[in-house]
Amino acid sequence: MSKLLPALFAIALIASACSAGENDSNASTASKTATPHAASVASAPATSGTDAPKAVLDAIHKLAPQVQIQAVDPTPLPGLYQVIVQGQAVYVSADGRYMLQGDAYDLKTQRELADARLDALRREALAKVPQSHMIRFAPAHPKYTVTVFTDVDCPYCRAFHSQIAEYNKLGIAVDYLFWPRSGLHTPSAQKAVSVWCAADRKRAFTEAKHGVDPKPAHCDNPVAHDYQLGIDLGVDGTPTIIASDGAALNGYADPLQLLQWLSETPGPHDHG
């Protein structure tokens, strides 16, 4: 996923600029990554295990005055703080002078330092999204539930949905959120709105995934919310798959790959 370069800190991450290339090169690879989300994380207050030094907060706000800090936590390294911004982690020295970007890895636990925090942010954020604001395809008694940020026109999203019956057969429920890679006010976004506003929403969704443009329609819809939510959570490609424990999988995974990943990262709301 894209790193938070200083130039990008000053504005909202433009996810659509990098999603197509990233997905096109990773269609058949399933790998767990740390990519946070929130049910509008932008509205969530910064949290920390201890009071964050003012110098750390000032350093971030000086770089990007309008950015929302999601969390600040001390790291095991003395004098170094982990700062979560729009679903990505950077590290800032206590005096606010130095900033590091990139993955910090705990060789003992074999996890990135940001994993637990990002998983929690995603989990808490998605728990705030009403079920009525998603399009759900589920078996009668799901063992696992995933939330998928999807683009109507994305070929990898279409490949994923073409196998929805197989995911369901394996006990995996799928809750879809719209994330048009091209941004809002684009044809893909309008298709998402039209799908949502269709009389038979699930049928329109499936037909759109087969390349059939939905009949243009307008109504109250969650597309803009979903899109901003994805940006807040660091989504930069579709599909982005979130397990119920908040772990994220960037890119397409076939039914067996997804089942294996979920079985290795059971979420707190799974019923298996």
Phi, psi and omega per residue, in radians:
M1 nan 2.766 -3.106
S2 -1.127 2.504 3.081
K3 -1.543 2.755 -3.140
L4 -1.417 1.594 3.063
L5 -1.320 2.624 -3.130
P6 -0.904 -0.674 -3.126
A7 -1.121 -0.505 -3.127
L8 -1.487 -0.303 -3.126
F9 -1.104 -0.543 -3.010
A10 -1.325 -0.203 -3.130
I11 -2.388 2.952 3.051
A12 -1.109 2.528 3.129
L13 -1.105 2.286 3.111
I14 -1.570 1.537 -2.995
A15 -1.164 -0.575 -3.031
S16 -1.168 -0.342 -3.084
A17 -1.245 -0.408 -3.049
C18 -2.069 -0.149 -2.997
S19 -1.211 -0.742 -3.036
A20 -1.084 -0.854 -3.124
G21 -1.119 -0.682 -3.113
E22 -1.145 -0.803 -3.125
N23 -1.177 -0.695 -3.083
D24 -1.105 -0.411 -3.110
S25 -1.730 -0.006 -3.074
N26 -2.329 0.615 -3.018
A27 -1.142 -0.630 -3.001
S28 -1.890 0.206 -3.092
T29 -1.909 2.122 3.080
A30 -1.814 2.127 3.130
S31 -2.582 2.421 3.138
K32 -1.329 2.323 3.102
T33 -2.349 2.809 3.097
A34 -1.632 1.941 -3.116
T35 -2.538 1.672 -2.973
P36 -1.253 2.844 3.110
H37 -2.596 2.814 3.104
A38 -2.723 2.598 -3.068
A39 -1.363 0.898 -3.001
S40 1.580 1.453 3.116
V41 -1.064 -0.509 -3.112
A42 -1.013 -0.424 -3.117
S43 -1.643 -0.081 -3.103
A44 -1.461 2.418 3.137
P45 -1.261 2.674 3.062
A46 -1.138 2.462 -3.138
T47 -2.209 2.751 3.127
S48 -2.818 2.707 3.103
G49 -1.303 -0.250 3.097
T50 -2.621 2.926 3.118
D51 -1.113 2.218 -3.133
A52 -1.304 2.360 3.088
P53 -1.021 2.395 3.137
K54 -1.003 -0.600 -3.118
A55 -1.098 -0.587 3.126
V56 -1.187 -0.832 3.130
L57 -1.113 -0.723 -3.133
D58 -1.104 -0.632 -3.135
A59 -1.110 -0.734 3.130
I60 -1.186 -0.798 -3.091
H61 -1.202 -0.497 3.066
K62 -1.180 -0.667 3.138
L63 -1.262 -0.649 -3.086
A64 -2.576 1.571 -3.035
P65 -1.006 -0.556 -3.031
Q66 -1.680 -0.041 -3.056
V67 -1.293 2.548 3.106
Q68 -1.698 2.101 3.075
I69 -1.416 2.182 -3.093
Q70 -1.555 -0.586 -3.118
A71 -2.839 2.575 3.034
V72 -2.352 2.219 -3.111
D73 -2.452 2.548 3.018
P74 -1.238 2.622 3.087
T75 -1.806 2.960 3.060
P76 -1.106 -0.256 3.126
L77 -1.527 2.096 -3.099
P78 -0.957 2.306 3.058
G79 1.400 0.149 -3.120
L80 -2.139 2.255 -3.107
Y81 -1.993 2.478 3.063
Q82 -1.643 2.216 -3.129
V83 -2.090 2.191 3.112
I84 -1.754 2.156 3.133
V85 -2.331 2.102 3.132
Q86 0.839 0.829 3.030
G87 1.310 0.258 3.103
Q88 -2.314 2.701 -3.077
A89 -1.923 2.397 2.935
V90 -2.264 2.898 -3.082
Y91 -2.189 2.279 -3.035
V92 -2.219 2.387 3.112
S93 -1.233 2.671 -3.051
A94 -1.027 -0.479 3.127
D95 -1.530 0.000 3.088
G96 1.332 0.156 -3.082
R97 -1.499 -0.661 -3.012
Y98 -2.006 2.476 3.058
M99 -2.291 2.360 3.083
L100 -2.048 2.435 3.028
Q101 -2.192 2.538 -3.046
G102 2.262 3.003 -3.072
D103 -1.416 2.249 3.022
A104 -1.755 2.184 -2.950
Y105 -2.056 2.295 3.044
D106 -1.593 1.892 -3.068
L107 -1.181 -0.423 -3.140
K108 -1.301 -0.834 -3.123
T109 -1.538 -0.238 -3.107
Q110 1.022 0.712 3.057
R111 -2.328 2.632 3.008
E112 -1.213 2.544 -3.094
L113 -1.061 -0.518 -3.068
A114 -1.479 -0.181 -2.993
D115 -0.941 -0.930 -3.046
A116 -1.082 -0.756 -3.133
R117 -1.143 -0.763 -3.122
L118 -1.163 -0.724 3.093
D119 -1.019 -0.757 -3.121
A120 -1.141 -0.727 3.127
L121 -1.093 -0.773 3.113
R122 -1.092 -0.816 -3.101
R123 -1.053 -0.823 -3.101
E124 -1.169 -0.649 -3.120
A125 -1.192 -0.822 -3.091
L126 -1.217 -0.448 3.096
A127 -1.146 -0.347 -3.133
K128 -1.534 -0.159 3.141
V129 -1.461 2.078 -3.126
P130 -1.088 2.518 3.089
Q131 -0.999 -0.540 -3.128
S132 -1.204 -0.198 3.120
H133 -1.729 0.181 3.114
M134 -2.115 2.849 2.978
I135 -1.879 2.054 -2.963
R136 -1.928 2.310 2.991
F137 -2.140 2.007 -2.995
A138 -2.566 2.612 2.996
P139 -1.330 3.005 -3.102
A140 -1.083 -0.696 -3.093
H141 -2.307 1.396 -3.072
P142 -1.155 2.484 3.018
K143 -1.536 -0.565 -3.124
Y144 -2.385 2.647 3.042
T145 -2.251 2.310 3.064
V146 -2.158 2.592 3.009
T147 -1.847 2.280 -3.047
V148 -2.141 2.091 2.973
F149 -1.382 2.132 -2.997
T150 -2.290 2.698 3.085
D151 -2.064 2.260 -3.102
V152 -0.973 -0.650 -3.044
D153 -1.675 -0.083 -3.088
C154 -1.229 2.160 -3.118
P155 -1.093 -0.561 3.126
Y156 -1.310 -0.564 3.030
C157 -1.166 -0.657 3.111
R158 -1.169 -0.683 3.096
A159 -1.104 -0.701 3.118
F160 -1.075 -0.873 -3.055
H161 -1.234 -0.438 3.115
S162 -1.098 -0.306 -3.132
Q163 -1.922 0.324 -3.042
I164 -1.023 -0.626 3.125
A165 -1.111 -0.594 3.140
E166 -1.264 -0.704 3.064
Y167 -1.045 -0.820 -3.136
N168 -1.079 -0.693 -3.135
K169 -1.096 -0.535 3.121
L170 -1.450 0.049 3.103
G171 1.585 0.275 -3.106
I172 -1.783 2.078 3.032
A173 -1.566 2.483 -3.109
V174 -2.134 2.127 3.027
D175 -1.865 2.065 -3.093
Y176 -1.644 2.442 2.924
L177 -2.132 2.528 -3.109
F178 -1.463 2.351 3.067
W179 -2.509 1.416 3.140
P180 -1.145 2.018 -3.065
R181 -1.068 -0.524 -3.113
S182 -1.363 -0.105 3.133
G183 1.717 3.086 3.099
L184 -1.341 2.844 -3.138
H185 1.069 0.626 3.075
T186 -2.224 2.889 3.129
P187 -0.969 -0.706 -3.135
S188 -1.118 -0.702 3.117
A189 -1.159 -0.690 3.125
Q190 -1.154 -0.636 3.068
K191 -1.079 -0.721 3.130
A192 -1.076 -0.750 3.101
V193 -1.080 -0.771 -3.121
S194 -1.120 -0.664 3.079
V195 -1.081 -0.815 -3.119
W196 -1.069 -0.642 -3.052
C197 -1.529 -0.008 -3.128
A198 -1.206 2.666 3.127
A199 -1.058 -0.712 3.078
D200 -1.999 1.580 -2.985
R201 -1.071 -0.803 -3.089
K202 -1.170 -0.666 3.108
R203 -1.160 -0.767 3.120
A204 -1.086 -0.657 3.119
F205 -1.096 -0.853 -3.124
T206 -1.121 -0.719 3.113
E207 -1.120 -0.698 3.112
A208 -1.097 -0.633 3.109
K209 -1.208 -0.295 3.054
H210 -1.701 0.195 3.064
G211 1.563 0.146 3.121
V212 -1.615 1.988 -3.120
D213 -1.136 2.319 3.124
P214 -1.228 2.713 3.063
K215 -1.131 2.228 -3.109
P216 -0.937 2.315 -3.131
A217 -2.687 2.715 3.134
H218 -2.356 2.462 3.081
C219 -2.961 3.064 3.003
D220 -1.063 2.313 -3.046
N221 -2.642 2.798 -3.097
P222 -1.673 0.179 -2.993
V223 -1.056 -0.829 -3.135
A224 -1.109 -0.687 3.098
H225 -1.093 -0.816 -3.135
D226 -1.043 -0.741 -3.102
Y227 -1.110 -0.799 3.126
Q228 -1.166 -0.656 3.088
L229 -1.026 -0.781 3.109
G230 -1.046 -0.752 3.112
I231 -1.092 -0.779 3.135
D232 -1.030 -0.536 -3.070
L233 -1.664 0.063 3.091
G234 1.480 0.214 3.089
V235 -1.112 2.282 3.085
D236 -2.381 0.302 3.098
G237 -2.921 2.808 3.123
T238 -2.252 2.563 -0.101
P239 -1.310 2.556 2.910
T240 -1.954 2.159 -3.009
I241 -1.916 2.204 -3.119
I242 -2.026 2.153 3.068
A243 -1.334 2.916 -3.075
S244 -1.207 -0.254 3.055
D245 -1.582 0.020 3.111
G246 1.674 -0.141 3.092
A247 -1.133 2.550 -3.061
A248 -2.089 2.486 3.078
L249 -2.147 2.074 -3.096
N250 -1.655 1.973 3.087
G251 1.919 3.045 -3.081
Y252 -1.219 2.446 2.987
A253 -2.397 2.312 3.136
D254 -1.264 2.971 -3.044
P255 -0.935 -0.781 -3.111
L256 -1.233 -0.644 3.083
Q257 -1.094 -0.776 -3.114
L258 -1.155 -0.724 3.109
L259 -1.066 -0.747 3.121
Q260 -1.084 -0.788 3.135
W261 -1.066 -0.781 -3.136
L262 -1.146 -0.647 -3.136
S263 -1.182 -0.405 3.120
E264 -1.546 -0.300 -3.132
T265 -2.302 1.121 -3.101
P266 -1.075 2.361 -3.123
G267 -1.635 2.825 -3.082
P268 -1.184 -0.320 -3.105
H269 -1.828 0.142 3.115
D270 -1.323 2.727 -3.044
H271 -2.014 0.126 -3.103
G272 -1.329 nan nan
